[in-house]
C-alpha cells in the first residue's frame, strides 16, 4: 500500500512524529470527498467488520434485537452487563460458555481486568472482547442446524454466507481470507469498500437486517464498545451515526444520510485513529463539540499539555 501522512504529533511547537495511513470519505451518493494514501488497496478490516458479520447472521435467521444484537457486533470491554449478555445469547441457543471457540483473554476494561485478577480468575473466552460475536455465530448455527464444532472454518456455511454478505455490502470481491485475533475468519476489502458497506448499513430499508444492526448500534453503543470507549462516545454524541473501531487502527463510520468514512493507521497504533476519523466526519459536514474534543489528543510534559496529535488538513 502507498500510505500518506494522516496525523502529526507536535510537541512544544516541534514536529516530533507522524502517523502514516490511508483514509477515504464518501458523500451520500458514494462520490469520493477525501482520499489519502491508497483507499482502494485491500485491508483486513478486523473488528470494524463485525456489524457486517451481524447482518449476515440476521439474514440467516439469528433472532437477536436491541442490546444483544449490538453485542453481536461488539468488541466489548468485558463489563458485567457484556458478559451477562453473552451468557443470554448462548443460553437462548441451548449453549454454554464452554462452547465458545474464540481466544481467551481478560476484560478490556481496566477496572474489570484488575477485578478479574484480584478474584484469581484465569483468562477466558467469555471475557475476551469478541465473545458476543462468537456467541451469535454459534446461535446462528443452531438456528440453521449447521455444525457448531467447526463454525470457525472458512468453508463452513456460516462463514461462506458472511464472506458473501461482506462482498455484497462493500460492492467488491473479497481480496484475501485470513484469521482474526479471535480465531474467526477475516475477509479483506478496500477502505473504500468498507465505507460503502457502512453507508449501506446506515441507509438500510425499513425492517432489513442492515437497518436492524444500525439501529442496535445507534441505540446501545455501550454494548458495542463499553463505558467511556471513544467509539461509544462518538455514537452518543452524533445522533444517527454508526461506527465501529478495529484492531490495527481500522475505523469505519457512516452518517444518517449515508455519507461515510474509513481509515487505517499504517503502524496499527490507536492514538491517531479517533483524531483522523473526527477530521473525516467534519469534512462530511458533521458538527458536534465532541468531534473537536476527539480531534484534541494532548501531548503531555510532566502531566501538562505541551502539544497535540492533529490530523493533516483535508
PyMOL commands that set and color helices and strands:
alter all, ss='L'
color gray80, all
select helices_A, chain A and resi 46-59+66-72+80-92+97-99+110-118+131-144+157-170+191-202+209-219+221-224+230-237+247-249+273-283+289-294
alter helices_A, ss='H'
color red, helices_A
select strands_A, chain A and resi 4-11+14-26+32-36+42-44+177-179+185-190+242-246+250-254+260-265+297-301+304-311
alter strands_A, ss='S'
color yellow, strands_A
deselect
rebuild
show_as cartoon
